[in-house]
Amino acid sequence: MPPVAPTANGYVYTRLRRLGLSDALAAQTAPGVKVQAFEAGKKIWTKGSEVQHWQYIMNGLVSASIPTTNSESTPISIYGKGSWFGEQSIINRKPSFADYVCLTPTEVLRMPAATFDALFGQEPEFARYVAKLMAWRVQKTSETLTLMKLGNPCLRVVMGLAQFAEALAYRSERPPTVAMGEGVEIPIAQNTLASLCGVSRTLFSEYVQQLAQKEWLKLHYGKLEILNIATWLRFARRQREDNVNTLNPTISELLEVLRVLGEMKPAQ
């Protein structure tokens, strides 16, 4: 693992200003925020360990995963470029509730937990930003956990792909960062994706092929491309809101949901 090194203060300063820090405080805080690089597969934290930094993804993908009944690790949150993560454990002073694993080579900014804690207690705008972020994530995570732990294999695969769509299209502040009609690539091999969704490689491939036939995905060597990102984002939201009634759908039923959502006009 490369050693922790300082990054350009100008870049860090810009990130800190977006968190609600004043000019002076952002400039004062920036030198203490460092860059860390991780290889694919590296665990940033393990379940039950102390979270010592609040982290911002400059490049890469990170999964927060928990053990499931079949001894696989199931992702309950996927964090993409532009996302901060780790705030819940720091605020609650509790160990990490999940394994945080780099799904691709990942580069992060690391703010020491003590710095985060001081800003959260003393800077109202910073605390407001973090509170909004946590409220959104807690609801999203709890709903996703129900789907991913109790849903059938078909739902786990399609919802798992929807999580990647969200992670790649949304930054931590939540606005979309790709045009709604565009696609996004998941640069991860299918056997890894199958494991993340808690299903066999064969079953994963079966569902993926059907999604590709209906042009919701495009298959490439070593990666998938999710097409029509707006529909996938609507799908993820719809499934969470209706999770009690949708734990055992067939792939045909999920394809029909995608079709209907794909015909919806964009919100004005």
Disulfide bonds with the S-S distance in Angstrom:
none
